[in-house]
């Protein structure tokens, strides 16, 4: 019996890093004599990853990397498909989760990677009896705990009642950050302690400061700043992780394209931001501590038409970038070329 090889949609442009912006990342000898900026490759596509692309059988929504174990978790949707596929970071397929406890996975996050007991968190935006929840699993797919009430959508009044929660970020301290509202009633950023106590909430829909319209992704840097992809408002909002205080907004980079995913490179100097509607990934210089200012583009990855990148994750050991693509039904891997993953 012959197996048809799945057609893959690769990137169509070279990925470049412009060295005239953000001089802290590149030395002055990277400029021409006439002071025009040079450009050099920042990432390259690994077309051999994974080894068996035909294993992707659903719409691929999210990806999470355990850099310590060299393992990758992929969340996908569809009828009669495994909701989670597990690969080695070299592309070898390991196993899948054929669990009925997941309806429509949206975001996925690997927590406690440095420990002997890592866990996988998945947000479920389904409208059925298991939806509107955030679920914690063992690496083998055993359900450990559920945040929220399965099948019950929240209305914004109760912090732990979610309505299509988009993504979760678990800090090394055990503190949890949740963006709740992938098109549902809620439009919230919630911080929980490691004991699941609510520490602070921003939960008002709107276009004003600390208001949201479809908050879609969240990450935390080393300077106690929380970065939220405020998708519907085409901006990234920044908060103090300790107090919840609003610190600033990035909007100038997103006038025509909403940010869907936000992650930091291993050296914490560049944000990786996904734009689904334009099939593009922007790399933006992270501002120094004490200021937000305006976003500055370091590089752009232009994907093929109709790929629809959704959420991303990075290998904190190698710097490799993994992109979950809905329409293409695949994950693509990009290898960093700048000093082994540190974009300096």
Secondary structure as UniProt FT lines:
FT   STRAND          16..18
FT   TURN            19..20
FT   HELIX           23..25
FT   HELIX           28..30
FT   TURN            33..34
FT   STRAND          39..41
FT   STRAND          43..45
FT   TURN            47..48
FT   HELIX           53..55
FT   STRAND          59..66
FT   TURN            67..70
FT   STRAND          71..77
FT   TURN            79..80
FT   STRAND          84..88
FT   TURN            89..90
FT   STRAND          93..97
FT   STRAND          105..111
FT   TURN            113..114
FT   STRAND          119..124
FT   TURN            129..130
FT   STRAND          133..138
FT   TURN            139..140
FT   STRAND          143..147
FT   TURN            150..151
FT   TURN            159..160
FT   STRAND          165..170
FT   TURN            172..173
FT   STRAND          176..180
FT   STRAND          188..192
FT   TURN            194..195
FT   STRAND          198..202
FT   STRAND          204..205
FT   TURN            209..210
FT   STRAND          211..212
FT   STRAND          215..220
FT   TURN            222..223
FT   STRAND          225..230
FT   HELIX           231..233
FT   STRAND          235..240
FT   TURN            241..243
FT   STRAND          246..250
FT   HELIX           252..254
FT   STRAND          261..264
FT   TURN            266..267
FT   STRAND          270..275
FT   TURN            276..279
FT   STRAND          280..285
FT   TURN            289..290
FT   STRAND          297..302
FT   TURN            305..306
FT   STRAND          309..314
FT   TURN            316..318
FT   STRAND          321..325
FT   TURN            326..329
FT   STRAND          330..336
FT   HELIX           339..341
//
